């Protein structure tokens, strides 16, 4: 069994910052991809950023230069540092772990960017 536990969401003003964390536990293989996705009301879930176990990263164009994904392999934890947040970043953010093509998801954490 794989479990993903997210933390760090909340309410922030435009231009502010938040850091999301996601700790993975269970049958975690060394080779995997960790990532963050988000889903705004009325919209489909979309990729935010991913990072491989080797450290290669991929970002959605909408967050490039503002968000940074990182991971601590010893702790099986992935982070998402979000800077210069905009109202359009408001969404539920989901942690994702992909192992040999199988997806595992966290429960989601709400991020709201508003005055």
NUZAPA-102395 format. One record per atom (N, C-alpha, C, O): residue number from 1; x, y, z. Coordinates in Angstrom, 1 decimal. Layout:
(r NUM,(X,Y,Z)) ...
! end
This chain:
(r 1,(0.8,-1.2,0.0)) (r 1,(0.0,0.0,0.0)) (r 1,(0.9,1.2,0.0)) (r 1,(1.9,1.3,0.6)) (r 2,(0.4,2.3,-0.7)) (r 2,(1.1,3.5,-0.8)) (r 2,(0.2,4.6,-0.2)) (r 2,(-1.0,4.7,-0.5)) (r 3,(0.8,5.4,0.7)) (r 3,(0.0,6.6,1.2)) (r 3,(0.8,7.9,0.9)) (r 3,(2.0,7.9,1.0)) (r 4,(0.0,8.9,0.6)) (r 4,(0.6,10.2,0.3)) (r 4,(-0.1,11.2,1.2)) (r 4,(-1.4,11.3,1.2)) (r 5,(0.6,11.9,2.1)) (r 5,(0.0,12.9,3.0)) (r 5,(0.6,14.2,2.7)) (r 5,(1.8,14.5,2.8)) (r 6,(-0.3,15.1,2.3)) (r 6,(0.0,16.5,1.9)) (r 6,(-0.2,17.5,3.1)) (r 6,(-1.0,17.2,4.0)) (r 7,(0.6,18.6,3.1)) (r 7,(0.4,19.6,4.1)) (r 7,(0.9,20.9,3.4)) (r 7,(1.6,20.9,2.5)) (r 8,(0.5,22.0,4.1)) (r 8,(1.0,23.3,3.7)) (r 8,(0.1,24.2,2.9)) (r 8,(0.5,25.4,2.6)) (r 9,(-1.1,23.8,2.6)) (r 9,(-2.0,24.7,1.9)) (r 9,(-2.6,25.8,2.8)) (r 9,(-2.3,25.8,4.0)) (r 10,(-3.4,26.7,2.2)) (r 10,(-3.9,27.7,3.0)) (r 10,(-4.4,28.9,2.2)) (r 10,(-4.4,28.8,0.9)) (r 11,(-4.6,30.0,2.9)) (r 11,(-5.0,31.3,2.2)) (r 11,(-3.8,32.2,2.2)) (r 11,(-3.2,32.4,3.2)) (r 12,(-3.6,32.8,1.1)) (r 12,(-2.5,33.8,0.9)) (r 12,(-2.9,34.9,0.0)) (r 12,(-3.8,34.7,-0.9)) (r 13,(-2.3,36.1,0.2)) (r 13,(-2.7,37.2,-0.7)) (r 13,(-1.9,37.1,-2.0)) (r 13,(-0.8,36.5,-2.0)) (r 14,(-2.4,37.7,-3.0)) (r 14,(-1.6,37.7,-4.3)) (r 14,(-0.2,38.3,-4.1)) (r 14,(0.0,39.3,-3.3)) (r 15,(0.8,37.6,-4.7)) (r 15,(2.2,38.0,-4.5)) (r 15,(2.8,37.2,-3.4)) (r 15,(4.1,37.3,-3.2)) (r 16,(2.1,36.5,-2.6)) (r 16,(2.6,35.8,-1.5)) (r 16,(3.2,34.4,-1.8)) (r 16,(3.2,34.1,-3.0)) (r 17,(3.6,33.7,-0.8)) (r 17,(4.3,32.4,-1.0)) (r 17,(3.7,31.4,-0.1)) (r 17,(3.2,31.7,1.0)) (r 18,(3.7,30.1,-0.6)) (r 18,(3.4,29.0,0.2)) (r 18,(4.3,27.8,-0.2)) (r 18,(4.8,27.8,-1.3)) (r 19,(4.5,26.9,0.8)) (r 19,(5.3,25.7,0.5)) (r 19,(4.4,24.5,0.8)) (r 19,(4.0,24.3,2.0)) (r 20,(4.2,23.7,-0.2)) (r 20,(3.5,22.4,0.0)) (r 20,(4.5,21.3,0.3)) (r 20,(5.6,21.3,-0.3)) (r 21,(4.1,20.3,1.1)) (r 21,(4.9,19.1,1.3)) (r 21,(4.0,17.9,1.1)) (r 21,(2.8,17.9,1.3)) (r 22,(4.6,16.8,0.7)) (r 22,(3.9,15.5,0.6)) (r 22,(4.9,14.4,0.9)) (r 22,(5.9,14.2,0.3)) (r 23,(4.5,13.7,2.0)) (r 23,(5.3,12.5,2.4)) (r 23,(4.7,11.2,1.9)) (r 23,(3.5,11.0,2.1)) (r 24,(5.5,10.4,1.3)) (r 24,(5.0,9.1,0.8)) (r 24,(5.5,8.0,1.7)) (r 24,(6.6,8.1,2.2)) (r 25,(4.7,7.0,1.9)) (r 25,(5.0,5.9,2.7)) (r 25,(4.4,4.6,2.1)) (r 25,(3.5,4.7,1.2)) (r 26,(5.0,3.5,2.5)) (r 26,(4.5,2.2,1.9)) (r 26,(5.5,1.6,1.0)) (r 26,(6.7,1.8,1.2)) (r 27,(5.0,0.9,0.0)) (r 27,(5.9,0.2,-1.0)) (r 27,(6.4,1.2,-2.0)) (r 27,(5.9,1.3,-3.2)) (r 28,(7.4,2.0,-1.6)) (r 28,(8.0,3.0,-2.5)) (r 28,(9.2,2.4,-3.1)) (r 28,(10.2,2.1,-2.4)) (r 29,(9.2,2.3,-4.5)) (r 29,(10.4,1.9,-5.1)) (r 29,(11.3,3.0,-5.4)) (r 29,(10.9,4.2,-5.4)) (r 30,(12.6,2.7,-5.5)) (r 30,(13.6,3.8,-5.7)) (r 30,(13.4,4.6,-6.9)) (r 30,(13.6,5.8,-6.9)) (r 31,(12.9,3.9,-8.0)) (r 31,(12.7,4.7,-9.3)) (r 31,(11.2,5.1,-9.3)) (r 31,(10.4,4.2,-9.4)) (r 32,(11.0,6.4,-9.3)) (r 32,(9.6,6.8,-9.4)) (r 32,(9.6,8.3,-9.8)) (r 32,(10.6,8.9,-10.0)) (r 33,(8.4,8.8,-10.0)) (r 33,(8.2,10.2,-10.3)) (r 33,(7.2,10.8,-9.3)) (r 33,(6.1,10.2,-9.1)) (r 34,(7.6,11.9,-8.7)) (r 34,(6.7,12.6,-7.8)) (r 34,(6.3,13.9,-8.4)) (r 34,(7.0,14.5,-9.2)) (r 35,(5.1,14.3,-8.2)) (r 35,(4.6,15.5,-8.8)) (r 35,(3.4,16.1,-8.1)) (r 35,(2.9,15.6,-7.1)) (r 36,(3.1,17.3,-8.6)) (r 36,(1.9,18.0,-8.1)) (r 36,(1.0,18.4,-9.2)) (r 36,(1.4,18.8,-10.3)) (r 37,(-0.3,18.2,-9.0)) (r 37,(-1.3,18.5,-9.9)) (r 37,(-2.3,19.4,-9.2)) (r 37,(-2.3,19.5,-7.9)) (r 38,(-3.1,20.1,-9.9)) (r 38,(-4.1,21.0,-9.3)) (r 38,(-5.4,20.9,-10.1)) (r 38,(-5.5,20.7,-11.3)) (r 39,(-6.5,21.2,-9.3)) (r 39,(-7.8,21.2,-9.9)) (r 39,(-8.6,22.4,-9.4)) (r 39,(-8.9,22.4,-8.2)) (r 40,(-9.0,23.3,-10.2)) (r 40,(-9.8,24.5,-9.9)) (r 40,(-11.2,24.1,-10.1)) (r 40,(-11.6,23.2,-10.8)) (r 41,(-12.1,24.8,-9.4)) (r 41,(-13.6,24.5,-9.6)) (r 41,(-14.0,24.6,-11.0)) (r 41,(-13.7,25.6,-11.7)) (r 42,(-14.7,23.6,-11.5)) (r 42,(-15.2,23.6,-12.8)) (r 42,(-14.2,23.3,-13.9)) (r 42,(-14.5,23.3,-15.1)) (r 43,(-13.0,22.9,-13.5)) (r 43,(-11.9,22.7,-14.4)) (r 43,(-11.3,21.3,-14.2)) (r 43,(-11.6,20.6,-13.2)) (r 44,(-10.6,20.8,-15.2)) (r 44,(-10.0,19.5,-15.1)) (r 44,(-8.7,19.6,-14.3)) (r 44,(-8.1,20.6,-14.2)) (r 45,(-8.3,18.4,-13.8)) (r 45,(-7.1,18.4,-13.1)) (r 45,(-5.9,18.6,-14.1)) (r 45,(-5.9,18.0,-15.1)) (r 46,(-4.9,19.4,-13.7)) (r 46,(-3.8,19.7,-14.6)) (r 46,(-2.5,19.5,-13.9)) (r 46,(-2.4,19.7,-12.6)) (r 47,(-1.5,19.2,-14.6)) (r 47,(-0.1,19.1,-14.1)) (r 47,(0.4,20.4,-13.7)) (r 47,(0.3,21.4,-14.4)) (r 48,(1.1,20.4,-12.6)) (r 48,(1.8,21.6,-12.1)) (r 48,(3.3,21.4,-12.3)) (r 48,(4.0,22.2,-13.0)) (r 49,(3.8,20.4,-11.7)) (r 49,(5.3,20.1,-11.8)) (r 49,(5.5,18.6,-11.4)) (r 49,(4.8,18.0,-10.6)) (r 50,(6.6,18.1,-12.0)) (r 50,(7.0,16.7,-11.6)) (r 50,(8.5,16.7,-11.5)) (r 50,(9.2,17.6,-12.0)) (r 51,(9.0,15.7,-10.7)) (r 51,(10.4,15.5,-10.5)) (r 51,(10.7,14.0,-10.4)) (r 51,(10.0,13.3,-9.7)) (r 52,(11.7,13.6,-11.2)) (r 52,(12.0,12.2,-11.2)) (r 52,(12.9,11.8,-10.0)) (r 52,(13.4,12.7,-9.3)) (r 53,(13.1,10.6,-9.7)) (r 53,(14.0,10.2,-8.7)) (r 53,(15.5,10.6,-8.9)) (r 53,(16.3,10.7,-8.0)) (r 54,(15.8,10.9,-10.2)) (r 54,(17.1,11.4,-10.6)) (r 54,(17.2,12.9,-10.5)) (r 54,(18.3,13.5,-10.7)) (r 55,(16.1,13.6,-10.3)) (r 55,(16.1,15.0,-10.1)) (r 55,(15.7,15.8,-11.3)) (r 55,(15.7,17.1,-11.3)) (r 56,(15.3,15.2,-12.4)) (r 56,(14.8,15.9,-13.6)) (r 56,(13.4,16.5,-13.3)) (r 56,(12.6,15.8,-12.7)) (r 57,(13.2,17.8,-13.7)) (r 57,(12.0,18.4,-13.4)) (r 57,(11.2,18.8,-14.7)) (r 57,(11.8,19.0,-15.7)) (r 58,(9.9,19.0,-14.5)) (r 58,(9.1,19.5,-15.6)) (r 58,(8.0,20.4,-15.0)) (r 58,(7.4,20.0,-13.9)) (r 59,(7.7,21.5,-15.6)) (r 59,(6.8,22.5,-15.1)) (r 59,(5.7,22.8,-16.1)) (r 59,(6.0,22.9,-17.3)) (r 60,(4.5,23.1,-15.7)) (r 60,(3.6,23.8,-16.5)) (r 60,(4.0,25.2,-16.9)) (r 60,(4.6,25.8,-16.1)) (r 61,(3.7,25.6,-18.1)) (r 61,(4.2,27.0,-18.5)) (r 61,(3.6,28.0,-17.6)) (r 61,(4.3,29.0,-17.3)) (r 62,(2.5,27.8,-17.0)) (r 62,(1.8,28.9,-16.2)) (r 62,(2.5,29.1,-14.9)) (r 62,(2.3,30.1,-14.2)) (r 63,(3.4,28.1,-14.5)) (r 63,(4.1,28.3,-13.2)) (r 63,(5.6,28.4,-13.3)) (r 63,(6.3,28.6,-12.3)) (r 64,(6.1,28.3,-14.5)) (r 64,(7.6,28.4,-14.7)) (r 64,(8.1,29.7,-14.2)) (r 64,(7.5,30.8,-14.4)) (r 65,(9.2,29.7,-13.4)) (r 65,(9.8,30.9,-12.8)) (r 65,(9.1,31.3,-11.5)) (r 65,(9.7,32.2,-10.9)) (r 66,(8.0,30.7,-11.1)) (r 66,(7.4,31.1,-9.9)) (r 66,(7.4,29.9,-8.9)) (r 66,(7.5,30.1,-7.7)) (r 67,(7.2,28.7,-9.4)) (r 67,(7.1,27.5,-8.6)) (r 67,(8.4,26.7,-8.7)) (r 67,(9.1,26.6,-9.8)) (r 68,(8.8,26.0,-7.6)) (r 68,(10.0,25.1,-7.6)) (r 68,(9.6,23.8,-7.0)) (r 68,(9.2,23.8,-5.8)) (r 69,(9.8,22.7,-7.7)) (r 69,(9.6,21.4,-7.1)) (r 69,(10.9,20.8,-6.7)) (r 69,(11.9,21.0,-7.4)) (r 70,(10.9,20.1,-5.5)) (r 70,(12.2,19.5,-5.1)) (r 70,(11.8,18.2,-4.3)) (r 70,(10.6,18.0,-4.0)) (r 71,(12.7,17.4,-4.0)) (r 71,(12.4,16.2,-3.3)) (r 71,(13.6,15.8,-2.4)) (r 71,(14.7,16.1,-2.6)) (r 72,(13.2,15.1,-1.3)) (r 72,(14.2,14.5,-0.4)) (r 72,(14.0,13.0,-0.5)) (r 72,(13.1,12.5,0.1)) (r 73,(14.9,12.3,-1.2)) (r 73,(14.7,10.9,-1.4)) (r 73,(14.8,10.1,-0.1)) (r 73,(14.2,9.0,0.1)) (r 74,(15.6,10.6,0.8)) (r 74,(15.8,9.9,2.1)) (r 74,(14.5,9.9,2.9)) (r 74,(14.2,9.0,3.7)) (r 75,(13.7,10.9,2.7)) (r 75,(12.5,11.1,3.5)) (r 75,(11.3,10.7,2.6)) (r 75,(10.1,10.8,3.1)) (r 76,(11.5,10.4,1.4)) (r 76,(10.4,10.1,0.4)) (r 76,(9.4,11.3,0.5)) (r 76,(8.2,11.0,0.5)) (r 77,(9.9,12.5,0.4)) (r 77,(9.1,13.7,0.5)) (r 77,(9.3,14.6,-0.7)) (r 77,(10.5,14.7,-1.2)) (r 78,(8.2,15.1,-1.2)) (r 78,(8.3,16.1,-2.3)) (r 78,(7.8,17.4,-1.8)) (r 78,(6.8,17.5,-1.1)) (r 79,(8.4,18.5,-2.3)) (r 79,(8.0,19.8,-1.9)) (r 79,(7.6,20.7,-3.1)) (r 79,(8.1,20.4,-4.3)) (r 80,(6.8,21.7,-2.9)) (r 80,(6.4,22.6,-4.0)) (r 80,(6.5,24.0,-3.4)) (r 80,(5.6,24.4,-2.6)) (r 81,(7.5,24.7,-3.7)) (r 81,(7.7,26.1,-3.3)) (r 81,(7.0,27.0,-4.3)) (r 81,(7.3,27.0,-5.4)) (r 82,(6.0,27.7,-3.8)) (r 82,(5.2,28.6,-4.7)) (r 82,(5.4,30.0,-4.3)) (r 82,(5.0,30.5,-3.2)) (r 83,(5.9,30.8,-5.2)) (r 83,(6.2,32.2,-5.0)) (r 83,(5.3,33.1,-6.0)) (r 83,(4.9,32.6,-7.0)) (r 84,(5.2,34.3,-5.6)) (r 84,(4.4,35.2,-6.5)) (r 84,(3.1,34.6,-6.9)) (r 84,(2.7,34.6,-8.1)) (r 85,(2.4,34.2,-5.9)) (r 85,(1.1,33.5,-6.2)) (r 85,(0.1,34.5,-6.8)) (r 85,(0.0,35.6,-6.4)) (r 86,(-0.8,33.9,-7.7)) (r 86,(-1.8,34.7,-8.4)) (r 86,(-3.2,34.1,-8.1)) (r 86,(-3.3,32.9,-7.7)) (r 87,(-4.2,34.9,-8.2)) (r 87,(-5.6,34.3,-7.9)) (r 87,(-5.9,33.1,-8.8)) (r 87,(-6.6,32.2,-8.3)) (r 88,(-5.3,33.1,-10.0)) (r 88,(-5.6,31.9,-10.9)) (r 88,(-4.9,30.6,-10.4)) (r 88,(-5.1,29.6,-11.0)) (r 89,(-4.0,30.8,-9.4)) (r 89,(-3.4,29.6,-8.8)) (r 89,(-4.3,28.9,-7.8)) (r 89,(-4.0,27.8,-7.3)) (r 90,(-5.4,29.5,-7.5)) (r 90,(-6.4,28.9,-6.5)) (r 90,(-6.9,27.6,-7.0)) (r 90,(-7.4,27.5,-8.1)) (r 91,(-6.7,26.6,-6.2)) (r 91,(-7.1,25.2,-6.6)) (r 91,(-6.9,24.3,-5.5)) (r 91,(-6.3,24.6,-4.5)) (r 92,(-7.4,23.1,-5.6)) (r 92,(-6.9,22.0,-4.7)) (r 92,(-5.7,21.3,-5.4)) (r 92,(-5.7,21.0,-6.5)) (r 93,(-4.6,21.3,-4.6)) (r 93,(-3.4,20.7,-5.1)) (r 93,(-3.2,19.3,-4.6)) (r 93,(-3.4,19.0,-3.4)) (r 94,(-2.9,18.4,-5.5)) (r 94,(-2.8,17.0,-5.3)) (r 94,(-1.4,16.5,-5.5)) (r 94,(-0.7,16.8,-6.5)) (r 95,(-0.9,15.7,-4.6)) (r 95,(0.4,15.1,-4.7)) (r 95,(0.2,13.8,-5.5)) (r 95,(-0.8,13.1,-5.3)) (r 96,(1.1,13.5,-6.4)) (r 96,(1.1,12.3,-7.2)) (r 96,(2.4,11.5,-7.2)) (r 96,(3.5,12.1,-7.2)) (r 97,(2.3,10.2,-7.1)) (r 97,(3.4,9.3,-7.1)) (r 97,(3.2,8.4,-8.3)) (r 97,(2.1,7.7,-8.3)) (r 98,(4.1,8.3,-9.2)) (r 98,(4.0,7.4,-10.3)) (r 98,(5.1,6.3,-10.2)) (r 98,(6.2,6.7,-10.3)) (r 99,(4.7,5.1,-10.1)) (r 99,(5.6,4.0,-10.1)) (r 99,(5.3,3.0,-11.2)) (r 99,(4.2,2.3,-11.1)) (r 100,(6.2,2.8,-12.1)) (r 100,(6.0,1.9,-13.2)) (r 100,(4.6,2.1,-13.9)) (r 100,(3.9,1.1,-14.2)) (r 101,(4.2,3.3,-14.1)) (r 101,(3.0,3.7,-14.8)) (r 101,(1.7,3.7,-13.9)) (r 101,(0.7,4.0,-14.4)) (r 102,(1.9,3.3,-12.7)) (r 102,(0.7,3.3,-11.8)) (r 102,(0.7,4.6,-11.0)) (r 102,(1.7,5.0,-10.4)) (r 103,(-0.5,5.2,-10.9)) (r 103,(-0.6,6.5,-10.2)) (r 103,(-1.2,6.3,-8.8)) (r 103,(-2.2,5.6,-8.6)) (r 104,(-0.6,7.0,-7.9)) (r 104,(-1.1,7.1,-6.5)) (r 104,(-1.4,8.6,-6.2)) (r 104,(-0.6,9.5,-6.7)) (r 105,(-2.4,8.9,-5.5)) (r 105,(-2.8,10.3,-5.2)) (r 105,(-3.0,10.6,-3.7)) (r 105,(-3.4,9.7,-3.0)) (r 106,(-2.6,11.8,-3.4)) (r 106,(-2.9,12.3,-2.0)) (r 106,(-4.4,12.7,-1.9)) (r 106,(-5.1,12.7,-2.9)) (r 107,(-4.8,13.2,-0.8)) (r 107,(-6.2,13.6,-0.6)) (r 107,(-6.4,15.0,-1.0)) (r 107,(-7.6,15.5,-1.2)) (r 108,(-5.3,15.8,-1.3)) (r 108,(-5.5,17.2,-1.8)) (r 108,(-5.4,18.2,-0.7)) (r 108,(-5.8,17.9,0.5)) (r 109,(-4.9,19.3,-1.0)) (r 109,(-4.8,20.4,0.0)) (r 109,(-5.2,21.7,-0.8)) (r 109,(-4.8,22.0,-1.9)) (r 110,(-6.1,22.5,-0.1)) (r 110,(-6.6,23.7,-0.7)) (r 110,(-5.6,24.9,-0.7)) (r 110,(-5.0,25.1,0.4)) (r 111,(-5.4,25.5,-1.8)) (r 111,(-4.6,26.7,-1.9)) (r 111,(-5.6,27.8,-2.4)) (r 111,(-6.1,27.7,-3.5)) (r 112,(-5.7,28.9,-1.7)) (r 112,(-6.6,30.0,-2.1)) (r 112,(-5.8,31.3,-2.1)) (r 112,(-5.1,31.6,-1.1)) (r 113,(-5.7,31.9,-3.2)) (r 113,(-5.0,33.2,-3.4)) (r 113,(-6.0,34.3,-3.5)) (r 113,(-6.7,34.4,-4.6)) (r 114,(-6.1,35.1,-2.5)) (r 114,(-7.2,36.2,-2.5)) (r 114,(-6.8,37.3,-1.6)) (r 114,(-6.1,37.1,-0.6)) (r 115,(-7.4,38.5,-1.8)) (r 115,(-7.2,39.6,-0.9)) (r 115,(-8.0,39.4,0.3)) (r 115,(-7.9,40.3,1.2)) 
! end
